[in-house]
């Protein structure tokens, strides 16, 4: 197993290169956290510089879709007959 972390001591190699070296599994434990941190940093920088939030950020409906809230609300409706929050896109 290869533990792939950008900017660490271990060189970052492609999946095909890792496979040629005999690795059958690669994990990327900080990939999503690092990407999220970079996005937060960029959004806060935009806010600090302009006084406005970034206009290219996801709105509520897109964000709820990304995290799967609509599916949970449908599941809640199916099994309990009601939803606590209503539709995520309202």
N, C-alpha and C positions, 0 to 999 in steps of 0.2 A: 504494500500500500504506500502510495506517495501522498505526503501531506504538503499541498501546494499553497504557499502564502507569498504573495507579491512582496518584494523588498525585504525578503528574509535572507538568511544565510544560504539556503538551498536555491539553486537556480530554478527559475520557472521554465518548464518545458511544456511543449504541446502534448496532447493526449497520445498522438501517434509516436512521438519521441519517447514518452514514458513507456508505451507498449513495447517499443523496440528494446528498451532497457530491461524488460521483464516485469514491469508493473502491470497488474491486472485491475487495479482500483486506484483512483485518485480522489482525494477529498479536498475541498476548498472551504475550510472552516470560517474564514473571515471575509469571504467574497461579498456576501450580501451586507454585512455590517459596514465594511469599508465603502461600498457603493452608497449606502444610505448616509453615512457620515459625510461623504463628499457632496451629496445632494443637499443635505442640511446646511453644510458650510456655504455652498453656493447660494442657496435661497436666503440665508441670513445676511450674506454679503450684499446681495441685491437689495434687500430691505434696508440695510444700513446705508447704502450709497444713494438710493433713490427715494427712500421713505415709503415705497410701495412693495407689496409682495410680488414675486415673479408671476408674469402672466402666462407662462408656459407650464405652470404646475397643474397637477390633476385637480379637478373639482370633486365635490363630494360623491357624485354618482360614479365617476371613474375610480376613485379611491375605494369605495365600497365594493365595486366589482372586482378590483384587484385582490382585496383581502377576503372575498367570498361572502360578504354579509348578506347579499340577496339570497344565496343558497341556504344560509342558516335561517333567515326569516321564513323562507318557503318551508323548510323542515319544521320550524316552530308552528307554523300555520297548519301543516299536515298532521302533526302529532298532538297539538294542544288546542287547535281551533282558533287561536288568536296570536297576534304578534304584539310584543311589548312596545316596539318602536314604529310599527307601521312599515310602509315600503321604504327601502333605503334610498330610492331615487325620487321620493316626493319632496 
